[in-house]
Amino acid sequence: MKILTGALLAVALALGLTGWRLQTVSERLAAEKAQSAALADDLARQVQAGQQLRDRLDSLDLSLSRLHETQTAHTRQLGQTLAGIDRIEKSEGDSHESVECLDLRVPSELDGWLR
């Protein structure tokens, strides 16, 4: 009977120790699950931020391409306008000063009226 009581006490002690270890592992598992969920949320936010950044970079690239095209067109138009101004010759009824004034700056208010 002493042996059976000793064996039962050893089994009870082993079950108690196993239960305590199971509780500890269960608590750790819950903490790890919470940390894993927090990391998954952070990863989702980072992926969304990356997507927004990629969309913004695509938009910036498109804007810069349009700006370059517009600048090229304006540069071409300015070159044509300047070439046209250089080809202006004295016509009938023009004074000598009218051709010489082509190299002078025009007041901005007058320039606005002429446009």
C-alpha positions as CSV (number, residue, x, y, z in Angstrom):
1,M,0.0,0.0,0.0
2,K,2.9,2.3,0.8
3,I,4.2,1.7,-2.7
4,L,0.8,2.5,-4.3
5,T,0.5,5.7,-2.2
6,G,4.0,6.7,-3.2
7,A,3.3,6.0,-6.9
8,L,0.0,8.0,-6.7
9,L,1.8,10.9,-5.0
10,A,4.5,10.8,-7.7
11,V,1.8,10.8,-10.4
12,A,-0.1,13.7,-8.7
13,L,3.1,15.6,-8.4
14,A,4.0,15.0,-12.1
15,L,0.5,16.0,-13.1
16,G,0.7,19.2,-11.0
17,L,4.1,20.1,-12.5
18,T,2.8,19.3,-16.0
19,G,-0.3,21.5,-15.4
20,W,1.9,24.4,-14.2
21,R,4.2,24.1,-17.2
22,L,1.1,23.9,-19.5
23,Q,-0.2,27.1,-18.0
24,T,3.1,28.9,-18.5
25,V,3.3,27.7,-22.1
26,S,-0.3,28.8,-22.6
27,E,0.5,32.3,-21.3
28,R,3.5,32.5,-23.5
29,L,1.5,31.4,-26.5
30,A,-1.1,34.1,-25.9
31,A,1.6,36.7,-25.6
32,E,3.2,35.5,-28.8
33,K,-0.1,35.5,-30.6
34,A,-0.7,39.1,-29.5
35,Q,2.7,40.1,-30.7
36,S,2.2,38.3,-34.0
37,A,-1.1,40.1,-34.5
38,A,0.6,43.5,-33.8
39,L,3.4,42.7,-36.2
40,A,0.8,41.6,-38.9
41,D,-1.0,44.9,-38.4
42,D,2.3,46.8,-38.7
43,L,3.2,44.9,-41.8
44,A,-0.2,45.7,-43.4
45,R,0.3,49.4,-42.6
46,Q,3.8,49.3,-44.2
47,V,2.5,47.6,-47.3
48,Q,-0.3,50.2,-47.6
49,A,2.3,53.0,-47.1
50,G,4.5,51.4,-49.8
51,Q,1.6,51.3,-52.2
52,Q,0.8,54.9,-51.5
53,L,4.4,55.9,-52.1
54,R,4.5,53.9,-55.3
55,D,1.3,55.7,-56.5
56,R,2.7,59.0,-55.6
57,L,6.0,58.3,-57.4
58,D,4.1,57.3,-60.5
59,S,2.1,60.5,-60.3
60,L,5.3,62.5,-59.8
61,D,6.9,60.7,-62.8
62,L,3.9,61.5,-64.9
63,S,3.9,65.2,-63.8
64,L,7.6,65.5,-64.5
65,S,7.1,64.0,-68.0
66,R,4.3,66.4,-68.7
67,L,6.4,69.3,-67.4
68,H,9.3,68.3,-69.6
69,E,7.1,68.0,-72.7
70,T,5.5,71.5,-71.9
71,Q,9.0,73.0,-71.3
72,T,10.2,71.6,-74.6
73,A,7.2,72.9,-76.5
74,H,7.6,76.4,-74.9
75,T,11.3,76.4,-75.6
76,R,10.6,75.5,-79.3
77,Q,7.9,78.2,-79.5
78,L,10.3,80.8,-77.9
79,G,13.0,79.9,-80.4
80,Q,10.5,80.3,-83.3
81,T,9.3,83.7,-81.9
82,L,12.9,84.9,-81.4
83,A,13.8,83.8,-84.9
84,G,10.8,85.6,-86.2
85,I,11.8,88.8,-84.3
86,D,15.3,88.5,-85.8
87,R,13.8,88.4,-89.3
88,I,11.8,91.6,-88.9
89,E,12.9,94.1,-91.5
90,K,12.2,97.7,-92.0
91,S,8.9,98.1,-93.9
92,E,7.4,101.1,-95.7
93,G,6.3,103.7,-93.2
94,D,8.7,102.5,-90.4
95,S,11.2,104.9,-89.0
96,H,14.8,104.0,-88.3
97,E,14.1,103.8,-84.6
98,S,11.3,101.3,-85.0
99,V,13.7,98.5,-86.0
100,E,16.4,99.6,-83.5
101,C,13.9,99.3,-80.6
102,L,13.5,95.6,-81.1
103,D,16.5,95.0,-78.8
104,L,14.9,97.2,-76.0
105,R,12.8,95.9,-73.1
106,V,9.1,96.6,-73.3
107,P,7.3,97.7,-70.1
108,S,5.3,94.8,-68.6
109,E,2.0,96.7,-68.8
110,L,2.4,97.4,-72.5
111,D,3.4,93.8,-73.0
112,G,0.2,92.7,-71.3
113,W,-1.9,94.9,-73.5
114,L,-0.2,93.6,-76.6
115,R,-0.8,90.0,-75.7
